[in-house]
Amino acid sequence: MIRRHHPTLAAVALAVFSLLGSSAALAAPGVDEPPVPGTPRPLQLPAMHDSALPNGVRVIVVPRADLPLVSVALHLRLGAAADPDGQAGLASLTNTLRTKGATRGGKALDATQLARQAEALGGTLEAVTNWGGSTISTTVASSKLAEALALVADTLMQPTLQAQELARLREQTADGLKFSMSDPMALAGLAARRAWWGSAVYGGSLTPASLARITLADVQAFHRQQLRPELATLVISGDVTPEAGLAMATRQLGGWRGNRMALPQARQEPASPATPATVLINLPGAGQSGVVVMAPGVPAASPQRRVAQVAGAVLGGGYSARLNTEVRIKRGLSYGASASQEYQPVGGVLSAATQTNHPTAAQVALLMQGEILKLGTEAPSADELGARQATLVGNFGRQVETTAGLAASVLDQVVRQRPLTELRQFAPEVMAVTPEQVRSYAASQWPASALRTVIVGDTAAAGDSLKALDPKALQIDAAKLDLDAGKLSR
């Protein structure tokens, strides 16, 4: 009889262990093991060629020939900061409606036909409106640049602005607003903006009430007011030479004639808060509470802007930043806490935000307030500061690596009326900020008396802790909230 040998489990385990051990000994660096970090490379931006057509259109060509792609962005100054009282969202609706139909070659095209023409070029039409202006843009293969520029120009300059398209857009927008008004974090953001800026134009947001007030005649009038060559900037970035870009701009936009009307001006109104420092909004049935804590910022042109950016990053600019460390990592009170900053010509604001369970909303608000104040007394360590500086520079570097991101960065300078050369100084200026500068900035800009807090949630589920947060707090039901009013109430 033949005996068969069956290896024991111990023998098999020993063989496997030996095999793994020999594999580890032969591991190839960068393949079986993580590669060693390389030496940081300095951020390189392409040359920016800035010129103007005789009619006033500003043309900025940013050549980058590493890929056969090009982005075209046509921008008009006069954005949401020009919205009339009671019509917040007019600039945004107007710009979006431009992409819903335009006249091309003497023929009126509807939204579907316009979208198909963009798709035929390998791109899509993007409509973006911010406080400083409105932009129509697209990204295509460089061989399609001339056609893409013509499409963008026709969309911006010759929209049909049809009543049926406005009705459709109004319906779609209303659906989105219903969600925002029922979501505690979204509603907290909207209410916080109004609580900070008060009746100033920067406190406005598109609301169901303002949406209902905006008519087709309002849209058409805003379009005519904004459509001026003196207000226009064309940015072409990517695989194009400065000469070719300027020549295409001249052919497409050189014949654009303005009118003799006075140039419209944006509203520059400083913050004028009209509510108490704490606002508690009752949203019955909400799953969680949205918490926003605000502190003063600096104007867009402030020489302290880089220090402000770094201070904001130390506070809430990443997973290991102070807010997330205290709220999520140490205490598990939220899935994440962060901070963002807004810079307007008349001033700025820092907003720290998170979402948490109702019973811990007051605790989280106090934690975030405490971290904002603590930065004014405890400067970041060298390692803490370095990590946040690297995050800022890395995010900027990723943005300008794409043609669309590069065009957006250039337009941000245009909107803020700042020199394009500042883009080259971003990385060195951020890296030059010191821990003491961060501490000093936080101490001077973020005193306890200047903080404002908005919490949206089910106040009954929150218990007594929320009521004890601030005895002078404004308490209001979400159903009675008026986001068009500086006082937030009807």
Sequence and secondary structure as in RCSB ss.txt:
>XXXX:A:sequence
MIRRHHPTLAAVALAVFSLLGSSAALAAPGVDEPPVPGTPRPLQLPAMHDSALPNGVRVIVVPRADLPLVSVALH
LRLGAAADPDGQAGLASLTNTLRTKGATRGGKALDATQLARQAEALGGTLEAVTNWGGSTISTTVASSKLAEALA
LVADTLMQPTLQAQELARLREQTADGLKFSMSDPMALAGLAARRAWWGSAVYGGSLTPASLARITLADVQAFHRQ
QLRPELATLVISGDVTPEAGLAMATRQLGGWRGNRMALPQARQEPASPATPATVLINLPGAGQSGVVVMAPGVPA
ASPQRRVAQVAGAVLGGGYSARLNTEVRIKRGLSYGASASQEYQPVGGVLSAATQTNHPTAAQVALLMQGEILKL
GTEAPSADELGARQATLVGNFGRQVETTAGLAASVLDQVVRQRPLTELRQFAPEVMAVTPEQVRSYAASQWPASA
LRTVIVGDTAAAGDSLKALDPKALQIDAAKLDLDAGKLSR
>XXXX:A:secstr
        HHHHHHHHHHHHHHHHHT  BTTTB               EEEE TTS EEEEEE  SSSEEEEEEE
EE  GGG  TT TTHHHHHHHHHTTEEEETTEEEEHHHHHHHHHHTT   EEEEETTEEEEEEEEEGGGHHHHHH
HHHHHHHSB   HHHHHHHHHHHHHHHHHHHH HHHHHHHHHHHHHHBTSGGG    HHHHHH  HHHHHHHHHH
H  GGGEEEEEEES  HHHHHHHHHHHHTT    SS          B  S SEEEEE TT SSEEEEEEEEE  T
T TTHHHHHHHHHHHHSSTTSHHHIIIIITT   S EEEEEEEETTEEEEEEEEEE GGGHHHHHHHHHHHHHHT
TTS   HHHHHHHHHHHHHHHHHHHTSHHHHHHHHHHHHHTT  TTHHHHHHHHHHT  HHHHHHHHHHH  GGG
 EEEEEE HHHH HHHHTT TT EEEEGGGB TTSTTSB 
